[in-house]
Every structure is written in C-alpha cells, then in structure tokens.
Amino acid sequence: MDDRRSWITAVRNRFRLYRVKKEAYWLDGQAQQGHSSPLMWQSLSSLLGRDRDVTGSTGHTADGLAAFFVGKVDDIMDDTAAQPLPTVVNTARSSLSSLRSCSEAEVQRMMMTSPAKSCLQDRIPTFLCCEFVDLLLPYTTSMVNASLRQGRLPDSQKHAIILPIVKKLGLNTADMANFRPVYNLTFMSKVTERVVAQQLSAEDLFPRCQLAYTTGNNT
C-alpha cells in the first residue's frame, strides 16, 4: 500500500511539474511582449490555437473529408459483400461470458497509467482527474463498472472528435486518400476500453494474428 501511495504521489508531482512549467513558459512569453498590444494578441492567438492552419492549401472541408471516409467504408463493404465467410482456423482456448467488475485500486491504476490526454468533450481535464483521483475514485469506479455490467458505454461517451491526420510526412495533402481519420475520445471512455482490453488479454482472447493495439508491438 505504501509503495502504491508513493507511486501515485510521484505521478501527481509529475503532472504538477508539467503544469508549472507550461504556465511559466507562457507567462514568460507574455512578459517579453511588454506593452505591445499587437504582439500580445499574436501571442494569445498562438496560445489559443487560433493561428493554426487547419486546411492548409488543400481547400478540404470537414464535410468533404467526412464524405470521403464514409465512401471508403461503403466501397469496402460493397467489394466484400459477395465474398464467402473466412474459414476459422484457430479458436480461443478459453471463453469469457461476462466482464467482471473492477475494484477501486484497478480503476485507479488504469487512470494513472493512461496517457495524460484530454478531449474537448471532457468535462474535467485529465490532469485534474489524476491529481484528485482519490476524491473521484468512487464515482469513476461506479461509472466503469456500470459500463461493464451493461456491456455498453453511455451515449455521451460514444461521441468522438475526428481529426484528419496525414498518414506520413511528405505525402500530398491535396489528395484525401493520404489522410487517416483519428478519433479523439473522452478520457473515461478510454479508461473503460483499457479495462476491457486487460480482461480480454488475461483470458487470451485476442486474435493470434493481431499486431495492432497489443502490448509489445509498434504498429
């Protein structure tokens, strides 16, 4: 128990140091601008992300990219609709009829080991969730276990902010085929996902040939 508390304290200190360094960086930048209003507003625009080039020279729109990605899925479904079902060669040696509920310690570990990333849909920034994990733990554990019992996430946790990211640096950004849709989900939905993945992995239920999203693989 003492080791776990020491580890949690170390993680909290790390998040706190990140926040202090970030605040110091921006405050120092603001101080260097002096009393110049144009420079001050330019610095604030950078801080708020207003100066980001969201379309570049491509002219792509959100609706255009959405239609392109939906079209790719439809094309794949049309091309494979008449194909026979694949032959199952290997089957799982174990089964999992239901997901088990998690203890507060397990949910705490998942929260503290998850990447400190936030989504615009998160009501509370991730670093605050981790900093006050002891206070929030009874509620977050109830949220995770409710999803495990029902076998689903609430509708509010199924929404994602989709970002089109270029697959590889140097590719032609004018071609929509060179973009990959990346889903930015809420922190608690990702924690629940990690809990489920851990239980599936413990029962050896992942496909043998799966390489992506498994421990020890870089794909």
DAHU-V22045 format. One record per residue. N is the residue number from 1. OMEGA is omega in degrees with one decimal (NA if undefined). Layout:
n-><N:N>
omega-><OMEGA:OMEGA>
//
This chain:
n-><1:2:3:4:5:6:7:8:9:10:11:12:13:14:15:16:17:18:19:20:21:22:23:24:25:26:27:28:29:30:31:32:33:34:35:36:37:38:39:40:41:42:43:44:45:46:47:48:49:50:51:52:53:54:55:56:57:58:59:60:61:62:63:64:65:66:67:68:69:70:71:72:73:74:75:76:77:78:79:80:81:82:83:84:85:86:87:88:89:90:91:92:93:94:95:96:97:98:99:100:101:102:103:104:105:106:107:108:109:110:111:112:113:114:115:116:117:118:119:120:121:122:123:124:125:126:127:128:129:130:131:132:133:134:135:136:137:138:139:140:141:142:143:144:145:146:147:148:149:150:151:152:153:154:155:156:157:158:159:160:161:162:163:164:165:166:167:168:169:170:171:172:173:174:175:176:177:178:179:180:181:182:183:184:185:186:187:188:189:190:191:192:193:194:195:196:197:198:199:200:201:202:203:204:205:206:207:208:209:210:211:212:213:214:215:216:217:218:219>
omega-><179.6:178.8:-179.7:178.4:178.2:178.9:178.8:178.0:179.0:178.7:177.8:179.3:178.8:177.6:-179.7:178.5:176.8:-176.5:179.7:179.9:-179.9:178.9:-179.8:179.9:-177.6:177.4:177.5:177.7:178.5:-179.3:-179.0:179.5:179.7:-178.2:179.6:-179.0:179.3:179.9:179.0:179.5:177.7:178.7:178.2:178.1:177.6:179.7:-178.5:178.2:-177.5:-178.3:179.4:176.3:-173.5:-179.3:-176.9:179.4:-174.8:-176.5:179.4:175.6:178.6:-179.9:-179.7:178.8:179.1:179.4:179.9:-179.1:177.1:178.2:177.8:179.1:179.8:179.9:179.7:179.9:179.2:-177.5:-175.8:-174.6:-176.6:-177.6:177.6:178.5:-179.3:178.1:179.9:-177.8:-178.4:176.4:-179.3:-179.9:178.7:-180.0:179.6:-175.4:179.4:177.8:-179.1:177.6:-178.0:174.1:177.7:179.8:179.9:179.4:177.7:179.9:178.9:-179.4:-174.4:179.4:178.7:176.6:-177.7:-179.9:178.4:176.1:178.5:179.7:178.3:177.4:179.7:177.6:-176.3:-176.9:176.9:176.4:-178.5:-179.1:179.8:-175.2:-179.3:-179.2:-176.0:-170.5:178.6:-178.1:-179.4:177.6:177.5:179.0:-178.7:-177.4:176.2:177.5:179.6:-179.9:-176.1:-179.8:179.8:172.8:173.3:-176.3:-178.2:-178.6:180.0:-179.8:-179.1:170.6:-173.8:-179.7:176.0:-177.9:177.5:-175.4:-176.7:179.3:179.1:178.8:-178.7:-177.5:177.2:-179.6:-178.5:-179.1:-179.8:178.7:177.0:177.8:178.7:-175.5:176.5:-175.3:-179.9:-177.3:-176.6:176.4:177.9:176.2:178.1:178.2:179.7:177.3:179.5:-179.9:179.0:179.8:176.7:179.7:-179.8:179.6:178.6:-176.4:176.3:177.5:-176.9:-175.4:179.5:179.0:-177.0:173.6:174.7:-176.5:176.8:178.6:-177.3:-178.5:NA>
//
